[in-house]
Amino acid sequence: MVVIELKKGKTSDAAVGQILRYIGWVKANVADVDQSVRGILIAKEVDDVLKYSVKDLTHIEVKTYKVDFQLTAFKKQA
């Protein structure tokens, strides 16, 4: 099972505690006894503190995202 935590901006090590709580809850309430649960923390930016916090946590991945879109005018048909 995978727990995904999506942060809208820059995040720090407090998010690690949050995703660990979610993983613990899923293990206790949803997953089978022998089922593994891992986490993916997704944020726009991460700081060095977060990088050190997850360095030895093999069941948590950190990923960053980038959003880029353009708006174009919609031409109504007559």
N, C-alpha and C positions, 0 to 999 in steps of 0.2 A: 504494500500500500504506500501511497505517496501523499504527504501533506505539503500543500503549496501555500506559502505566505507571500503575498504581493504587497509591496510598499510603494506608495505613489511618488516618493522622492528619495532623498538620501536617508540611509538608515545606519544604525550603529549596533553595538552588541546587545542592546536591550531586546532587539528582535530575535536574537538567538534564544534567550529565555522564553520568549513567547512561542516560538516554533517548537522548542523542547517540551513545553507544556502541552501543546496540541498533539505532538507525537505520543506523549505519555497517555493522554486521554484516549487517543485512537487505539493504542495498544491495550488499554484496560477495558474499553467499551465496545470496540468494533472488530478489531483484528482477532484472528484465531491465535491460539497459544503459540504455535510454531511459525506464525506469519511475520515477516519482517516489515518494519515501517521505517521509511526514510523521509527526509524533508528537503524541499527546495525553497530557498529564500530568494525572492526576486525583487530587486530594487533598481531605481534609476541610477543611484550612485552608492558606493560603499566606502567606508573609511578604513584606515589601517587597524583601528581597534576591532572592528568586525572581522577583518581578515585574520587577526591573531586569535579571535574567539572561536573560530570554526576550523582553525588549522588542523587540529587533531581529531575532529569529529567526522569520522568517515561516513556517517549516515546523513550528513547535511551538506548539500551543495549550495553555493551562492552563484547567482547569475545576475547580470545587469541587462537592462532593456533600453532601447532607444525608440522614440516615437517620432515619426516624420510623415506629415501628410500635407496635402494642398487642397484648397477649396477652389472650385471652378464655378463659373456662372452657369446656371441652368437656363437654356433658352426655351421659352414656351412656344409651342406651335400655334399658329393662328388658325 
